[in-house]
Amino acid sequence: MPRLDPASVKALTFDVFGTVVDWRASIIREGEAFAKPRGLSVDWAAFADRWRAMYQPAMEEVRSGKRGWTKLDDLHRESLGKIVAEFGIKGVMAGDLDDLNRAWHRLDPWADAVPGLTRLKRKYVLATLSNGNVALLVNMAKRAGLPWDAILGAEVTRFYKPQPGCYLGTAAMLGLKPDECALVAAHNNDLAVASGLGFKTVFVPRQEHGPGQTKDLTAERDWDVVARDFFDLADQLGC
Amino acid sequence: MPRLDPASVKALTFDVFGTVVDWRASIIREGEAFAKPRGLSVDWAAFADRWRAMYQPAMEEVRSGKRGWTKLDDLHRESLGKIVAEFGIKGVMAGDLDDLNRAWHRLDPWADAVPGLTRLKRKYVLATLSNGNVALLVNMAKRAGLPWDAILGAEVTRFYKPQPGCYLGTAAMLGLKPDECALVAAHNNDLAVASGLGFKTVFVPRQEHGPGQTKDLTAERDWDVVARDFFDLADQLGC
Protein backbone atom coordinates (compact mmCIF):
# COMPACT_ATOMS: atom_id res chain seq x y z
CA MET A 1 0.00 0.00 0.00
CA PRO A 2 1.31 3.47 -0.81
CA ARG A 3 1.77 5.96 2.01
CA LEU A 4 -0.26 8.30 -0.17
CA ASP A 5 -4.05 8.39 0.06
CA PRO A 6 -4.99 7.92 -3.62
CA ALA A 7 -8.15 10.00 -3.09
CA SER A 8 -6.17 13.03 -1.93
CA VAL A 9 -4.66 13.51 -5.37
CA LYS A 10 -6.64 14.94 -8.30
CA ALA A 11 -3.96 15.22 -10.95
CA LEU A 12 -0.88 13.26 -11.87
CA THR A 13 1.69 15.49 -13.52
CA PHE A 14 4.55 13.89 -15.40
CA ASP A 15 8.12 14.55 -16.16
CA VAL A 16 8.36 13.31 -19.76
CA PHE A 17 11.97 12.91 -21.00
CA GLY A 18 13.20 9.75 -19.33
CA THR A 19 10.08 9.14 -17.27
CA VAL A 20 7.54 8.59 -20.06
CA VAL A 21 9.75 8.26 -23.13
CA ASP A 22 13.10 6.64 -23.80
CA TRP A 23 14.81 9.67 -25.34
CA ARG A 24 18.23 8.04 -25.70
CA ALA A 25 17.25 4.93 -27.65
CA SER A 26 14.91 7.07 -29.77
CA ILE A 27 17.56 9.64 -30.66
CA ILE A 28 19.95 6.81 -31.56
CA ARG A 29 17.23 5.28 -33.78
CA GLU A 30 16.50 8.65 -35.40
CA GLY A 31 20.21 9.34 -35.89
CA GLU A 32 20.80 6.02 -37.59
CA ALA A 33 17.82 6.59 -39.90
CA PHE A 34 19.21 10.04 -40.69
CA ALA A 35 22.74 8.76 -41.34
CA LYS A 36 21.96 5.81 -43.57
CA PRO A 37 20.79 7.52 -46.79
CA ARG A 38 23.51 10.16 -46.33
CA GLY A 39 26.33 7.65 -45.85
CA LEU A 40 27.31 9.25 -42.52
CA SER A 41 29.25 7.31 -39.91
CA VAL A 42 28.47 8.64 -36.44
CA ASP A 43 28.49 7.19 -32.89
CA TRP A 44 24.83 8.01 -32.27
CA ALA A 45 24.89 6.91 -28.63
CA ALA A 46 27.67 9.43 -27.98
CA PHE A 47 25.77 11.96 -30.09
CA ALA A 48 22.58 11.46 -28.08
CA ASP A 49 24.44 11.80 -24.78
CA ARG A 50 26.18 14.96 -25.95
CA TRP A 51 22.91 16.49 -27.16
CA ARG A 52 21.27 15.74 -23.83
CA ALA A 53 24.31 17.08 -21.93
CA MET A 54 23.74 20.47 -23.55
CA TYR A 55 20.12 20.54 -22.35
CA GLN A 56 20.65 21.91 -18.83
CA PRO A 57 23.24 24.57 -19.79
CA ALA A 58 20.97 25.77 -22.61
CA MET A 59 17.97 26.12 -20.28
CA GLU A 60 20.17 27.74 -17.64
CA GLU A 61 20.70 30.72 -19.95
CA VAL A 62 16.93 31.23 -19.94
CA ARG A 63 16.48 30.49 -16.23
CA SER A 64 19.23 32.92 -15.29
CA GLY A 65 17.65 35.67 -17.36
CA LYS A 66 20.66 35.91 -19.67
CA ARG A 67 18.28 35.45 -22.54
CA GLY A 68 14.53 35.84 -22.93
CA TRP A 69 12.04 33.01 -23.13
CA THR A 70 13.20 30.47 -25.71
CA LYS A 71 11.32 27.24 -26.30
CA LEU A 72 13.08 23.90 -26.08
CA ASP A 73 12.82 23.21 -29.83
CA ASP A 74 14.98 26.28 -30.42
CA LEU A 75 17.47 25.36 -27.68
CA HIS A 76 17.72 21.84 -29.13
CA ARG A 77 18.30 23.27 -32.61
CA GLU A 78 21.11 25.54 -31.45
CA SER A 79 22.77 22.67 -29.61
CA LEU A 80 22.41 20.46 -32.67
CA GLY A 81 24.29 22.92 -34.85
CA LYS A 82 27.21 22.85 -32.40
CA ILE A 83 27.26 19.06 -32.00
CA VAL A 84 27.20 18.45 -35.74
CA ALA A 85 30.38 20.55 -35.97
CA GLU A 86 31.94 18.78 -32.96
CA PHE A 87 31.28 15.39 -34.52
CA GLY A 88 32.77 16.52 -37.83
CA ILE A 89 29.52 15.91 -39.72
CA LYS A 90 29.71 17.84 -42.99
CA GLY A 91 27.51 18.61 -45.96
CA VAL A 92 24.16 18.44 -44.21
CA MET A 93 21.65 21.16 -45.13
CA ALA A 94 20.04 23.32 -42.45
CA GLY A 95 16.59 22.02 -43.43
CA ASP A 96 17.75 18.46 -42.83
CA LEU A 97 19.00 19.44 -39.40
CA ASP A 98 15.60 21.02 -38.70
CA ASP A 99 14.08 17.64 -39.40
CA LEU A 100 16.62 15.82 -37.25
CA ASN A 101 15.85 18.31 -34.48
CA ARG A 102 12.24 17.16 -34.58
CA ALA A 103 13.49 13.71 -33.56
CA TRP A 104 12.57 14.98 -30.08
CA HIS A 105 8.93 15.04 -31.26
CA ARG A 106 9.23 11.37 -32.22
CA LEU A 107 10.51 9.78 -29.03
CA ASP A 108 9.16 6.35 -28.19
CA PRO A 109 7.39 5.71 -24.89
CA TRP A 110 8.52 3.02 -22.49
CA ALA A 111 6.46 -0.12 -23.09
CA ASP A 112 4.29 0.39 -20.00
CA ALA A 113 3.64 4.10 -20.60
CA VAL A 114 0.59 4.12 -22.90
CA PRO A 115 -1.31 1.24 -21.26
CA GLY A 116 -0.36 2.47 -17.78
CA LEU A 117 -1.44 6.05 -18.48
CA THR A 118 -4.67 4.79 -20.02
CA ARG A 119 -5.50 3.09 -16.72
CA LEU A 120 -4.44 6.09 -14.63
CA LYS A 121 -6.53 8.43 -16.80
CA ARG A 122 -9.76 6.80 -15.66
CA LYS A 123 -9.26 8.24 -12.17
CA TYR A 124 -6.89 11.19 -12.51
CA VAL A 125 -6.25 14.23 -14.65
CA LEU A 126 -3.01 13.49 -16.48
CA ALA A 127 -0.84 16.46 -17.44
CA THR A 128 2.69 16.90 -18.63
CA LEU A 129 4.98 18.88 -16.33
CA SER A 130 7.86 18.91 -18.77
CA ASN A 131 10.45 21.31 -20.07
CA GLY A 132 9.41 20.27 -23.58
CA ASN A 133 7.47 22.84 -25.55
CA VAL A 134 3.82 22.33 -26.44
CA ALA A 135 4.33 21.34 -30.10
CA LEU A 136 7.00 18.81 -29.15
CA LEU A 137 4.75 17.22 -26.53
CA VAL A 138 1.61 17.32 -28.68
CA ASN A 139 3.35 15.74 -31.66
CA MET A 140 4.98 13.13 -29.43
CA ALA A 141 1.64 12.27 -27.84
CA LYS A 142 -0.13 12.09 -31.18
CA ARG A 143 2.49 9.73 -32.63
CA ALA A 144 2.84 7.54 -29.54
CA GLY A 145 -0.77 7.60 -28.34
CA LEU A 146 -0.05 9.20 -24.97
CA PRO A 147 -3.47 10.10 -23.54
CA TRP A 148 -2.76 13.44 -21.83
CA ASP A 149 -5.61 15.56 -20.56
CA ALA A 150 -3.45 18.68 -20.74
CA ILE A 151 -0.03 19.69 -22.03
CA LEU A 152 1.43 21.89 -19.33
CA GLY A 153 4.86 22.71 -17.92
CA ALA A 154 7.53 25.06 -19.17
CA GLU A 155 6.12 26.77 -22.26
CA VAL A 156 2.74 27.66 -20.80
CA THR A 157 4.23 28.87 -17.50
CA ARG A 158 7.38 30.40 -19.06
CA PHE A 159 9.53 28.79 -16.39
CA TYR A 160 11.91 25.88 -16.86
CA LYS A 161 12.14 23.25 -14.14
CA PRO A 162 13.48 23.35 -11.48
CA GLN A 163 12.15 26.92 -11.28
CA PRO A 164 9.21 26.85 -8.84
CA GLY A 165 6.96 28.72 -11.28
CA CYS A 166 6.91 25.72 -13.60
CA TYR A 167 5.44 23.41 -10.94
CA LEU A 168 3.23 25.99 -9.23
CA GLY A 169 1.98 27.47 -12.50
CA THR A 170 1.02 24.01 -13.73
CA ALA A 171 -0.95 23.27 -10.55
CA ALA A 172 -2.63 26.69 -10.75
CA MET A 173 -3.68 26.14 -14.36
CA LEU A 174 -5.26 22.87 -13.28
CA GLY A 175 -7.16 24.82 -10.63
CA LEU A 176 -5.52 22.70 -7.93
CA LYS A 177 -3.45 23.24 -4.84
CA PRO A 178 0.05 21.76 -5.06
CA ASP A 179 -0.84 18.98 -2.62
CA GLU A 180 -3.68 17.88 -4.89
CA CYS A 181 -1.06 17.16 -7.56
CA ALA A 182 1.57 14.45 -7.69
CA LEU A 183 4.70 14.68 -9.79
CA VAL A 184 5.67 11.39 -11.41
CA ALA A 185 9.35 11.38 -12.30
CA ALA A 186 12.38 9.16 -12.76
CA HIS A 187 14.59 11.87 -11.28
CA ASN A 188 15.14 12.29 -7.55
CA ASN A 189 16.12 15.95 -7.90
CA ASP A 190 12.91 16.83 -9.77
CA LEU A 191 10.87 15.18 -7.01
CA ALA A 192 12.84 16.98 -4.30
CA VAL A 193 11.91 20.35 -5.78
CA ALA A 194 8.27 19.37 -6.29
CA SER A 195 8.04 18.03 -2.75
CA GLY A 196 9.42 21.27 -1.36
CA LEU A 197 6.61 23.10 -3.13
CA GLY A 198 3.92 20.85 -1.68
CA PHE A 199 3.45 18.32 -4.49
CA LYS A 200 3.02 14.64 -3.74
CA THR A 201 5.80 12.55 -5.23
CA VAL A 202 5.98 9.36 -7.27
CA PHE A 203 9.31 7.83 -8.24
CA VAL A 204 9.53 5.41 -11.16
CA PRO A 205 13.08 4.27 -11.97
CA ARG A 206 14.04 4.24 -15.65
CA GLN A 207 17.30 3.25 -17.26
CA GLU A 208 17.16 6.27 -19.54
CA HIS A 209 20.92 6.76 -19.76
CA GLY A 210 21.58 3.26 -21.05
CA PRO A 211 23.86 0.60 -19.60
CA GLY A 212 26.30 3.10 -18.04
CA GLN A 213 23.70 4.82 -15.87
CA THR A 214 24.78 5.40 -12.29
CA LYS A 215 22.23 7.84 -10.86
CA ASP A 216 18.48 7.70 -10.28
CA LEU A 217 18.49 3.91 -10.29
CA THR A 218 16.71 3.92 -6.94
CA ALA A 219 14.63 6.23 -4.78
CA GLU A 220 16.91 8.43 -2.71
CA ARG A 221 14.18 9.58 -0.37
CA ASP A 222 11.00 8.21 1.06
CA TRP A 223 8.80 9.45 -1.79
CA ASP A 224 5.04 9.12 -1.39
CA VAL A 225 4.96 6.31 -3.93
CA VAL A 226 7.79 4.28 -5.42
CA ALA A 227 6.58 2.19 -8.36
CA ARG A 228 8.41 -0.22 -10.66
CA ASP A 229 6.57 1.14 -13.71
CA PHE A 230 3.22 2.71 -14.66
CA PHE A 231 1.40 -0.63 -14.30
CA ASP A 232 2.63 -0.92 -10.73
CA LEU A 233 1.67 2.72 -10.16
CA ALA A 234 -1.86 2.06 -11.46
CA ASP A 235 -2.08 -0.97 -9.14
CA GLN A 236 -0.91 1.04 -6.14
CA LEU A 237 -3.37 3.85 -6.85
CA GLY A 238 -6.26 1.44 -7.37
CA CYS A 239 -6.76 2.26 -11.07
CA MET B 1 -16.29 19.33 -51.66
CA PRO B 2 -14.87 22.04 -49.42
CA ARG B 3 -12.94 24.90 -50.98
CA LEU B 4 -10.24 24.01 -48.48
CA ASP B 5 -7.58 21.42 -49.27
CA PRO B 6 -7.90 19.13 -46.23
CA ALA B 7 -4.19 18.29 -46.47
CA SER B 8 -3.15 21.94 -46.07
CA VAL B 9 -4.43 22.02 -42.50
CA LYS B 10 -2.53 20.37 -39.64
CA ALA B 11 -4.60 21.47 -36.65
CA LEU B 12 -8.24 22.19 -36.03
CA THR B 13 -8.66 24.74 -33.26
CA PHE B 14 -12.06 25.12 -31.67
CA ASP B 15 -14.13 27.80 -30.14
CA VAL B 16 -15.77 25.92 -27.27
CA PHE B 17 -18.70 27.80 -25.67
CA GLY B 18 -21.54 27.43 -28.18
CA THR B 19 -19.51 25.59 -30.81
CA VAL B 20 -18.65 22.42 -28.88
CA VAL B 21 -20.90 22.66 -25.83
CA ASP B 22 -24.45 23.86 -25.26
CA TRP B 23 -23.69 26.31 -22.46
CA ARG B 24 -27.22 27.67 -22.17
CA ALA B 25 -29.12 24.40 -21.70
CA SER B 26 -26.36 23.21 -19.36
CA ILE B 27 -26.46 26.30 -17.15
CA ILE B 28 -30.26 26.00 -16.98
CA ARG B 29 -29.88 22.34 -15.96
CA GLU B 30 -27.25 23.19 -13.34
CA GLY B 31 -29.36 26.09 -12.03
CA GLU B 32 -32.41 23.91 -11.61
CA ALA B 33 -30.38 21.27 -9.78
CA PHE B 34 -28.97 24.02 -7.55
CA ALA B 35 -32.41 25.55 -6.86
CA LYS B 36 -34.36 22.42 -6.04
CA PRO B 37 -32.88 21.42 -2.63
CA ARG B 38 -32.76 25.10 -1.66
CA GLY B 39 -36.38 25.81 -2.57
CA LEU B 40 -35.34 28.70 -4.85
CA SER B 41 -37.60 29.90 -7.64
CA VAL B 42 -35.53 31.41 -10.45
CA ASP B 43 -35.99 31.85 -14.21
CA TRP B 44 -32.83 29.95 -15.07
CA ALA B 45 -33.05 30.69 -18.80
CA ALA B 46 -33.01 34.40 -18.01
CA PHE B 47 -30.28 33.77 -15.44
CA ALA B 48 -28.13 31.91 -18.00
CA ASP B 49 -28.60 34.66 -20.58
CA ARG B 50 -27.71 37.36 -18.06
CA TRP B 51 -24.59 35.47 -16.92
CA ARG B 52 -23.47 35.08 -20.50
CA ALA B 53 -24.24 38.75 -21.25
CA MET B 54 -21.71 39.77 -18.60
CA TYR B 55 -19.00 37.66 -20.28
CA GLN B 56 -17.80 40.14 -22.90
CA PRO B 57 -17.80 43.22 -20.61
CA ALA B 58 -15.87 41.26 -17.96
CA MET B 59 -13.21 40.18 -20.46
CA GLU B 60 -13.09 43.68 -21.90
CA GLU B 61 -11.71 44.97 -18.61
CA VAL B 62 -8.79 42.58 -19.05
CA ARG B 63 -8.38 43.18 -22.78
CA SER B 64 -8.36 46.94 -22.29
CA GLY B 65 -5.65 46.68 -19.63
CA LYS B 66 -7.92 48.14 -16.94
CA ARG B 67 -7.10 45.09 -14.87
CA GLY B 68 -4.36 42.49 -15.00
CA TRP B 69 -4.74 38.95 -16.26
CA THR B 70 -7.77 37.33 -14.66
CA LYS B 71 -8.91 33.84 -15.62
CA LEU B 72 -12.45 33.21 -16.79
CA ASP B 73 -13.40 31.24 -13.65
CA ASP B 74 -12.76 34.38 -11.62
CA LEU B 75 -14.65 36.63 -14.04
CA HIS B 76 -17.59 34.20 -13.99
CA ARG B 77 -17.54 34.19 -10.19
CA GLU B 78 -17.62 37.97 -9.94
CA SER B 79 -20.50 38.14 -12.41
CA LEU B 80 -22.35 35.45 -10.49
CA GLY B 81 -22.22 37.46 -7.29
CA LYS B 82 -23.84 40.40 -9.07
CA ILE B 83 -26.52 38.33 -10.83
CA VAL B 84 -27.55 36.57 -7.64
CA ALA B 85 -28.22 40.00 -6.15
CA GLU B 86 -30.05 41.17 -9.30
CA PHE B 87 -32.30 38.12 -9.23
CA GLY B 88 -33.05 38.66 -5.55
CA ILE B 89 -31.61 35.28 -4.57
CA LYS B 90 -30.90 35.35 -0.85
CA GLY B 91 -29.38 33.13 1.82
CA VAL B 92 -26.93 31.27 -0.40
CA MET B 93 -23.44 30.71 1.02
CA ALA B 94 -20.35 31.83 -0.89
CA GLY B 95 -19.09 28.24 -1.06
CA ASP B 96 -22.33 27.17 -2.71
CA LEU B 97 -21.89 29.91 -5.29
CA ASP B 98 -18.34 28.68 -5.89
CA ASP B 99 -19.83 25.31 -6.76
CA LEU B 100 -22.51 26.85 -8.99
CA ASN B 101 -19.73 28.79 -10.71
CA ARG B 102 -18.12 25.50 -11.64
CA ALA B 103 -21.28 24.72 -13.66
CA TRP B 104 -19.16 26.09 -16.53
CA HIS B 105 -16.85 23.09 -16.01
CA ARG B 106 -19.84 20.77 -16.45
CA LEU B 107 -21.30 21.93 -19.74
CA ASP B 108 -22.69 19.24 -22.01
CA PRO B 109 -21.41 18.81 -25.55
CA TRP B 110 -23.72 18.93 -28.56
CA ALA B 111 -24.66 15.36 -29.51
CA ASP B 112 -22.30 15.25 -32.51
CA ALA B 113 -19.32 16.77 -30.69
CA VAL B 114 -17.62 13.76 -29.09
CA PRO B 115 -18.11 11.28 -31.97
CA GLY B 116 -17.30 13.97 -34.53
CA LEU B 117 -14.11 15.07 -32.74
CA THR B 118 -13.10 11.43 -32.34
CA ARG B 119 -13.19 11.05 -36.13
CA LEU B 120 -11.41 14.36 -36.74
CA LYS B 121 -8.69 13.46 -34.24
CA ARG B 122 -7.47 10.60 -36.42
CA LYS B 123 -6.20 13.09 -39.00
CA TYR B 124 -5.76 16.41 -37.19
CA VAL B 125 -4.36 17.88 -34.03
CA LEU B 126 -7.39 19.10 -32.08
CA ALA B 127 -6.90 22.04 -29.75
CA THR B 128 -9.18 24.39 -27.90
CA LEU B 129 -8.93 28.05 -28.89
CA SER B 130 -11.25 29.24 -26.19
CA ASN B 131 -11.52 32.02 -23.66
CA GLY B 132 -12.14 29.37 -21.03
CA ASN B 133 -9.30 28.76 -18.59
CA VAL B 134 -7.35 25.54 -18.56
CA ALA B 135 -9.01 23.95 -15.50
CA LEU B 136 -12.48 24.72 -16.87
CA LEU B 137 -11.67 23.13 -20.23
CA VAL B 138 -9.81 20.14 -18.74
CA ASN B 139 -12.62 19.35 -16.31
CA MET B 140 -15.22 19.80 -19.05
CA ALA B 141 -13.30 17.49 -21.38
CA LYS B 142 -12.80 14.88 -18.69
CA ARG B 143 -16.51 14.81 -17.81
CA ALA B 144 -17.80 14.92 -21.38
CA GLY B 145 -15.11 12.81 -23.07
CA LEU B 146 -13.89 15.54 -25.42
CA PRO B 147 -10.68 14.13 -26.96
CA TRP B 148 -8.49 17.25 -27.17
CA ASP B 149 -4.82 16.94 -28.02
CA ALA B 150 -4.10 20.27 -26.33
CA ILE B 151 -5.89 22.83 -24.21
CA LEU B 152 -4.85 26.19 -25.62
CA GLY B 153 -6.36 29.65 -26.04
CA ALA B 154 -6.71 32.48 -23.57
CA GLU B 155 -5.03 31.34 -20.36
CA VAL B 156 -1.86 30.00 -21.93
CA THR B 157 -1.46 33.00 -24.25
CA ARG B 158 -2.76 35.57 -21.74
CA PHE B 159 -4.94 37.15 -24.42
CA TYR B 160 -8.70 36.96 -24.67
CA LYS B 161 -10.27 36.56 -28.09
CA PRO B 162 -10.67 38.57 -30.25
CA GLN B 163 -7.19 39.81 -29.34
CA PRO B 164 -4.84 38.57 -32.09
CA GLY B 165 -2.39 37.16 -29.54
CA CYS B 166 -4.88 34.49 -28.55
CA TYR B 167 -5.09 33.05 -32.09
CA LEU B 168 -1.45 33.64 -33.06
CA GLY B 169 -0.11 32.40 -29.72
CA THR B 170 -2.14 29.22 -30.04
CA ALA B 171 -0.79 28.53 -33.54
CA ALA B 172 2.75 29.29 -32.38
CA MET B 173 2.48 26.88 -29.46
CA LEU B 174 1.39 24.20 -31.90
CA GLY B 175 4.52 24.99 -33.93
CA LEU B 176 2.33 25.90 -36.90
CA LYS B 177 1.83 28.85 -39.19
CA PRO B 178 -1.65 30.39 -38.94
CA ASP B 179 -2.62 29.01 -42.36
CA GLU B 180 -1.87 25.48 -41.16
CA CYS B 181 -4.60 25.95 -38.54
CA ALA B 182 -8.35 26.18 -39.01
CA LEU B 183 -10.65 27.78 -36.48
CA VAL B 184 -13.93 25.93 -36.06
CA ALA B 185 -16.58 28.24 -34.64
CA ALA B 186 -20.30 28.93 -34.55
CA HIS B 187 -19.60 32.66 -34.51
CA ASN B 188 -19.05 34.68 -37.68
CA ASN B 189 -17.17 37.43 -35.84
CA ASP B 190 -14.66 34.95 -34.33
CA LEU B 191 -14.00 33.52 -37.81
CA ALA B 192 -13.59 37.01 -39.30
CA VAL B 193 -10.79 37.80 -36.85
CA ALA B 194 -9.11 34.41 -37.34
CA SER B 195 -9.34 34.77 -41.13
CA GLY B 196 -7.71 38.19 -40.97
CA LEU B 197 -4.78 36.59 -39.12
CA GLY B 198 -4.34 33.87 -41.73
CA PHE B 199 -6.31 31.01 -40.18
CA LYS B 200 -8.52 28.80 -42.30
CA THR B 201 -12.16 29.01 -41.25
CA VAL B 202 -14.91 26.47 -40.53
CA PHE B 203 -18.42 27.60 -39.66
CA VAL B 204 -20.79 25.25 -37.87
CA PRO B 205 -24.15 26.83 -36.96
CA ARG B 206 -25.42 26.14 -33.44
CA GLN B 207 -28.63 27.30 -31.80
CA GLU B 208 -26.74 28.13 -28.63
CA HIS B 209 -28.97 31.04 -27.62
CA GLY B 210 -32.13 28.96 -27.63
CA PRO B 211 -35.35 29.58 -29.55
CA GLY B 212 -34.95 33.37 -29.64
CA GLN B 213 -31.58 33.32 -31.41
CA THR B 214 -31.30 35.76 -34.31
CA LYS B 215 -27.59 35.91 -35.15
CA ASP B 216 -25.06 33.35 -36.35
CA LEU B 217 -27.79 31.11 -37.73
CA THR B 218 -26.02 31.09 -41.10
CA ALA B 219 -22.58 31.75 -42.54
CA GLU B 220 -22.21 35.46 -43.24
CA ARG B 221 -19.14 35.05 -45.41
CA ASP B 222 -17.73 32.49 -47.75
CA TRP B 223 -15.83 30.60 -45.05
CA ASP B 224 -13.45 27.84 -46.15
CA VAL B 225 -15.83 25.18 -44.89
CA VAL B 226 -19.46 25.46 -43.81
CA ALA B 227 -20.63 22.27 -42.12
CA ARG B 228 -23.97 21.30 -40.59
CA ASP B 229 -22.26 19.67 -37.60
CA PHE B 230 -19.02 17.84 -36.72
CA PHE B 231 -20.13 14.70 -38.56
CA ASP B 232 -20.57 16.72 -41.74
CA LEU B 233 -17.21 18.41 -41.07
CA ALA B 234 -15.51 15.01 -40.71
CA ASP B 235 -17.15 13.91 -43.98
CA GLN B 236 -16.01 17.05 -45.79
CA LEU B 237 -12.43 16.67 -44.53
CA GLY B 238 -12.30 12.99 -45.41
CA CYS B 239 -12.00 11.75 -41.82
Contacts between the chains, C-beta under 8 A, distances in Angstrom:
chain1	res1	chain2	res2	distance
A	73	B	175	7.0
A	125	B	138	6.0
A	125	B	139	7.9
A	125	B	142	6.4
A	127	B	138	7.8
A	133	B	173	7.4
A	133	B	175	7.6
A	134	B	150	6.3
A	134	B	152	7.3
A	134	B	156	7.9
A	134	B	173	4.1
A	134	B	174	6.7
A	134	B	175	7.7
A	135	B	173	6.6
A	135	B	174	5.5
A	135	B	175	3.0
A	135	B	176	7.6
A	136	B	175	7.7
A	138	B	125	6.0
A	138	B	127	7.8
A	138	B	149	5.4
A	138	B	150	5.0
A	138	B	174	6.6
A	139	B	125	8.0
A	139	B	175	7.5
A	141	B	149	6.7
A	142	B	125	6.3
A	142	B	149	6.1
A	149	B	138	5.4
A	149	B	141	6.7
A	149	B	142	6.1
A	149	B	151	7.9
A	150	B	134	6.3
A	150	B	138	5.0
A	150	B	150	7.7
A	150	B	151	4.9
A	151	B	149	7.9
A	151	B	150	4.9
A	151	B	151	7.2
A	152	B	134	7.3
A	155	B	173	6.4
A	156	B	134	7.9
A	156	B	156	4.4
A	156	B	173	7.7
A	173	B	133	7.4
A	173	B	134	4.1
A	173	B	135	6.6
A	173	B	155	6.4
A	173	B	156	7.7
A	174	B	134	6.7
A	174	B	135	5.5
A	174	B	138	6.6
A	175	B	73	7.0
A	175	B	133	7.6
A	175	B	134	7.6
A	175	B	135	3.0
A	175	B	136	7.7
A	175	B	139	7.5
A	176	B	135	7.6
